[in-house]
Amino acid sequence: MFTLLTQRPSNVKNDVLSGLTVALALVPEAVAFAFVAGVEPLVGLYAAFLVGLITAVIGGRPGMISGATGALAVVMVALVAQHGVQYLFATVVLMGIFQILAGTFHLGKFIRMVPHPVMLGFVNGLALVIFLAQLKSFKVEDGNGVEQWLTGNPLWTMLALVGLTMFISQFLPKLTKAVPSSLAAILVVSLLAIGLDLDIRSVGDIASIAGGFPEFSIPTVPLNWETLVIIAPYAFILALIGLIESLLTLTLIDEMTETTGRPNKECVAQGVANTVTGFFGGMGGCAMIGQSMININSGGRGRLSGLSAALFLLFFILVASPLIELIPIAALTGVMFMVVLGTFEWASFRLLGRIPLSDTLIGISVAVITVFTDLAIAVIVGIIISALVFAWQHAKHIYINSAVNEQGSMVHELNGPLFFGSVRNFAELFDPKLDPNDVILDFKNSRVYDHSAIEAIDSLAERYIKAEKKLHLRHLSDECKLLLKNAESLIEVNVLEDPHYHIADDKLA
């Protein structure tokens, strides 16, 4: 059913070591997102373990890392604040069910509708989000609990360790690829900070990650209609955000690895993972672009990389928490900065002036909305803007070629798509008063797309009827003929040449 290892033996080492690197990076992220959602750190860590484990085994994209994410946490915080953590667990279960249904009904294929400018905006926006999230590492709370920027020696020490981490991550692969550069950077910086007894914050300063194995528990919420009314809207939004982020990350990894993932299978895997996580006290999750990039860049390609990351994370929770809590935040911050540099599409700057202005504005808009709101809103807005731009541009590509045939009839050959955006231009192309008594409107070089186009043809027929002139409509599909009212008697049937295509109209559903 699935393959944990690929054919080359070297992949075992690469996958395990990259999984270890990812697990180290997952710890502070999961803890931070748990705080954002207003829950205990272990709730985020359990989610990272369970979601990562299940999606690694049955997901549709080997090498992609899933876990607790900030995009979901910002939605969860309101639910937790108003109704408590048990309602969150119930919501995560329902969220998973929604995602399973999405995969079952093959809705994952609709990720193909995301235009490339939206994809660029998504990638750049998430890179900026990851970058801004790391700036918290350069702040410290004073005695009153107010965050202030580091200054003096603590700032310089932090910058030096971050810079060293980035330097090792960048240049070690030029010497050897035996060990993932990010893992080597974390180990070197950690040993340096511990050996020199540097006054620098570590993972343990954020929160303790020690805990036991997650235990099965049914969320203690009333099983009634009122509960469903409370959790269903949150579950739907979380499911939508989770699937959008996961499928876009899947597409990005497809492009980087020149392989093809399975979107619908990934939808089901995300759903199963979240449903299980809700019963084991986790906050749910989805694909993580930052950790996925760490995994891919560290050589992790197979399912074993994600499986290793999840199992290492569990090992940290159960056994190795005292050691993991010694890792400097600076080392993990440096790794995430490298993720930012690798994720951001720097080539998009070279595209300025070379692509349509509308595409440039769409990409910028998606990136900005991702930073200031959330991913789902940004992608949906980007798709809507792209669709409107496409409709506006194609609405202008409609015109007629007119000529008088041997019988003395005026023949108007329509060119271009006829749909809601072009119906006004279509109507302005004709003046029944200036046409002879017999007119032929030929749709051979055009196509009728929706109900608005049908209404436009129907209205044009009314205009010719009022002018007491005969209008013949040629090369219309059978569905068009069924929907036309006033033009029914005007259609000139041509069995050999009439097209057979479907139009978008709910009357035919």
Residue pairs with C-beta under 8 A, 6 or more apart in sequence:
1 58
2 57
2 58
2 303
3 62
3 302
3 303
4 302
4 303
4 304
4 307
5 11
5 12
5 15
5 302
5 303
5 304
6 301
6 302
11 299
11 301
11 302
11 304
12 304
14 180
14 298
14 299
14 300
14 301
14 305
15 299
15 300
15 301
15 302
15 304
15 305
15 308
16 304
16 305
16 308
17 179
17 180
17 183
17 298
17 299
18 180
18 183
18 294
18 295
18 298
18 299
18 300
18 305
18 308
18 309
19 295
19 300
19 304
19 305
19 306
19 307
19 308
19 309
19 310
19 311
19 312
20 183
20 308
20 309
20 312
21 180
21 182
21 183
21 186
21 294
21 295
21 298
21 335
22 65
22 291
22 294
22 295
22 298
22 300
22 305
22 306
22 309
23 308
23 309
23 310
23 312
23 313
23 316
24 183
24 186
24 312
24 324
24 327
24 332
25 182
25 290
25 291
25 294
25 332
25 335
25 336
26 48
26 52
26 65
26 67
26 288
26 291
26 309
26 313
27 45
27 203
27 209
27 313
27 316
27 324
27 327
27 332
28 203
28 206
28 329
28 332
29 48
29 67
29 68
29 288
29 290
29 291
30 41
30 44
30 45
30 47
30 48
30 67
30 68
30 313
31 41
31 44
31 45
31 203
31 206
31 207
31 209
32 44
32 70
32 133
32 136
32 206
33 44
33 68
33 69
33 70
33 72
33 73
33 283
34 40
34 41
34 42
34 43
34 44
34 45
34 68
34 73
34 283
35 41
35 207
36 70
36 73
36 74
36 77
37 43
37 44
37 72
37 73
37 76
37 77
37 80
37 88
37 283
38 76
38 77
38 80
38 81
39 76
39 80
39 85
39 88
39 283
41 206
41 207
41 208
41 209
42 209
42 211
42 281
42 317
43 85
43 281
43 282
43 283
44 68
44 282
44 283
45 68
45 209
45 211
45 313
45 317
46 211
46 214
46 277
46 280
46 281
46 282
46 283
47 67
47 68
47 277
47 282
47 283
47 284
47 285
48 67
48 68
48 285
48 310
48 313
49 67
49 214
49 282
49 310
49 313
49 314
49 317
50 214
50 273
50 276
50 277
50 280
50 282
50 310
51 66
51 67
51 68
51 270
51 273
51 274
51 277
51 282
51 284
51 285
51 286
52 65
52 66
52 67
52 285
52 306
52 309
52 310
52 313
53 273
53 306
53 307
53 310
53 311
54 269
54 272
54 273
54 276
55 64
55 66
55 266
55 269
55 270
55 273
55 287
55 306
56 62
56 65
56 66
56 303
56 305
56 306
56 307
56 309
56 310
57 303
57 307
58 265
58 268
58 269
58 272
59 66
59 265
59 266
59 269
59 270
59 303
59 306
60 108
60 250
60 261
60 262
60 263
60 264
60 265
60 266
60 267
60 269
61 249
61 250
61 253
61 254
61 261
61 262
61 266
61 287
62 261
62 301
62 302
62 303
62 305
62 306
63 253
63 257
63 292
63 295
63 296
63 300
63 301
63 302
63 303
63 305
63 306
64 246
64 249
64 250
64 253
64 261
64 266
64 287
64 292
64 295
64 306
65 287
65 288
65 291
65 292
65 294
65 295
65 305
65 306
65 309
66 246
66 270
66 273
66 285
66 286
66 287
66 288
66 306
67 285
67 288
67 291
68 282
68 283
68 284
68 285
69 242
69 245
69 285
69 286
69 287
69 288
70 129
70 133
71 241
71 242
71 245
71 286
71 374
71 375
71 376
72 238
72 241
72 242
72 283
72 284
72 285
72 286
73 283
74 374
75 234
75 237
75 238
75 241
75 374
76 88
76 91
76 234
76 238
76 283
76 284
79 87
79 88
79 91
79 230
79 231
79 234
80 87
80 88
83 230
86 219
86 220
86 221
87 219
87 221
87 227
87 230
87 231
88 283
89 217
89 219
89 278
89 279
89 281
89 282
90 219
90 221
90 227
90 231
90 278
91 231
91 234
91 235
91 238
91 278
91 284
92 235
92 238
92 274
92 275
92 277
92 278
92 282
92 283
92 284
93 219
93 274
93 275
93 278
93 279
94 231
94 232
94 235
94 278
95 234
95 235
95 236
95 238
95 239
95 242
95 271
95 274
95 278
95 284
96 239
96 270
96 271
96 272
96 273
96 274
96 275
96 276
96 277
96 278
96 284
97 235
97 271
97 275
98 235
98 236
98 239
98 271
99 239
99 242
99 243
99 267
99 268
99 270
99 271
99 274
100 267
100 268
100 271
100 272
100 275
101 271
102 108
102 239
102 243
102 267
102 271
103 264
103 265
103 266
103 267
103 268
103 269
103 270
103 271
104 268
106 264
107 264
107 267
108 243
108 247
108 262
108 263
108 264
108 265
108 266
108 267
109 263
109 264
111 247
111 248
111 250
111 251
111 263
113 383
114 122
114 248
114 251
114 379
114 382
114 383
115 359
115 362
115 382
115 383
115 386
116 359
117 355
117 359
117 360
117 362
117 363
117 366
117 382
117 386
118 362
118 363
118 366
118 379
118 382
118 383
118 386
119 248
119 251
119 252
120 345
120 348
120 363
120 366
120 367
121 362
121 363
121 364
121 365
121 366
121 367
121 370
121 378
121 382
122 248
122 366
122 367
122 370
122 375
122 378
122 379
122 382
123 252
123 289
123 343
123 344
123 345
124 344
124 345
124 348
124 363
124 367
125 366
125 367
125 368
125 369
125 370
125 371
125 375
125 378
126 289
126 290
126 343
126 370
126 375
127 339
127 340
127 343
127 344
128 340
128 344
128 367
128 370
128 371
129 370
129 371
130 289
130 290
130 336
130 339
130 340
130 343
131 337
131 340
132 371
133 336
134 333
134 336
134 337
134 340
136 147
137 158
137 201
137 329
137 330
137 333
138 149
138 150
138 155
138 158
139 147
139 148
139 149
139 150
140 147
140 148
140 150
140 154
140 201
141 147
141 148
142 148
149 155
150 158
153 199
154 199
154 200
157 198
157 199
157 200
157 330
158 200
158 330
158 333
161 189
161 192
161 193
161 198
161 200
161 328
161 330
161 331
161 334
162 330
162 333
162 334
162 337
163 334
164 185
164 188
164 189
164 192
164 334
165 185
165 186
165 189
165 330
165 331
165 333
165 334
165 335
165 338
166 185
166 334
166 337
166 338
168 181
168 184
168 185
168 188
168 189
169 181
169 182
169 185
169 334
169 335
169 338
170 181
170 338
171 181
172 179
172 181
172 184
172 185
173 181
177 299
180 297
180 298
180 299
181 298
182 294
182 297
182 298
182 335
182 338
183 298
185 331
185 334
185 335
186 327
186 331
186 332
186 335
189 328
189 330
189 331
189 334
190 326
190 327
190 328
190 331
192 198
193 200
193 202
193 328
193 330
193 331
194 326
198 328
200 328
200 329
200 330
201 328
201 329
201 330
202 325
202 326
202 327
202 328
202 329
203 209
203 324
203 325
203 326
203 327
203 329
203 332
204 325
204 326
205 329
206 329
208 321
208 325
209 316
209 317
209 321
209 324
209 325
210 317
210 321
210 322
211 317
211 318
211 321
212 317
212 318
213 314
213 318
214 280
214 281
214 282
215 280
215 281
216 279
216 280
217 279
217 280
217 281
218 279
219 278
219 279
221 227
221 231
237 376
238 284
239 271
240 376
241 286
241 374
241 375
241 376
242 270
242 274
242 284
242 285
242 286
243 267
243 270
243 286
244 375
244 376
244 379
245 286
245 287
245 289
245 375
245 376
246 266
246 267
246 270
246 286
246 287
247 263
247 266
247 267
248 375
248 379
249 287
249 288
249 289
249 292
250 261
250 263
250 266
250 287
251 261
252 289
252 292
253 259
253 261
253 292
253 296
254 260
254 261
256 296
257 296
257 301
270 286
270 287
273 285
274 284
274 285
277 283
277 284
277 285
278 284
289 343
290 336
290 339
290 343
291 309
293 339
293 342
293 343
294 335
294 339
295 305
295 306
295 309
297 338
297 339
297 342
300 306
316 324
348 363
351 360
352 360
358 389
361 385
362 382
362 385
362 386
362 389
365 378
365 381
365 382
365 385
366 378
366 379
366 381
366 382
367 378
369 377
369 378
369 381
369 382
370 378
391 419
391 420
391 421
392 421
394 416
394 417
394 419
394 421
394 422
395 419
395 421
395 422
395 424
395 425
396 422
396 425
397 416
397 417
397 422
398 414
398 415
398 416
398 417
398 418
398 422
398 425
398 426
398 429
398 446
399 414
399 415
399 416
399 429
400 412
400 413
400 414
400 415
400 429
400 430
401 412
401 413
401 415
402 410
402 411
402 412
402 413
403 410
403 411
403 413
404 410
404 411
404 436
405 411
405 440
407 438
408 436
408 438
409 436
409 438
409 439
409 440
409 472
410 435
410 436
410 438
410 439
410 440
411 439
411 440
411 442
412 429
412 430
412 439
412 440
412 441
412 442
413 442
413 444
413 445
414 426
414 429
414 441
414 442
414 443
414 445
414 446
415 445
415 446
416 422
416 445
416 446
417 446
417 447
417 449
418 426
418 443
418 446
418 447
418 448
418 449
418 453
418 456
418 457
419 448
419 449
419 450
419 452
419 453
420 450
420 452
420 453
422 453
423 452
423 453
423 455
423 456
426 453
426 456
426 460
427 456
427 459
427 460
430 460
430 463
432 439
432 463
432 464
432 466
432 467
432 469
433 467
435 464
435 467
435 469
436 469
437 468
437 469
437 470
438 469
438 470
438 472
439 464
439 469
439 470
439 471
439 472
440 471
440 472
440 474
440 492
441 460
441 471
441 472
441 473
441 474
442 474
442 475
443 473
443 474
443 475
443 476
443 499
444 474
444 475
444 497
447 499
447 501
448 454
448 457
448 476
448 477
448 480
448 503
449 503
449 504
450 503
450 504
450 505
451 483
451 503
451 504
451 505
451 506
451 507
453 503
454 480
454 483
454 484
454 503
454 505
457 473
457 480
457 484
457 487
458 484
458 485
458 486
458 487
460 471
460 487
461 471
461 473
461 484
461 486
461 487
461 490
462 486
464 470
464 471
464 490
465 471
465 486
470 490
471 487
471 490
472 490
472 491
472 492
473 484
473 487
473 490
473 491
473 492
474 492
474 494
474 497
474 498
475 494
475 497
475 498
475 499
476 484
476 491
476 498
476 499
477 498
477 499
477 500
477 501
477 502
477 503
478 498
478 500
479 501
479 502
479 503
479 505
479 508
480 503
481 488
481 491
482 508
483 503
483 505
483 507
483 508
484 491
502 508
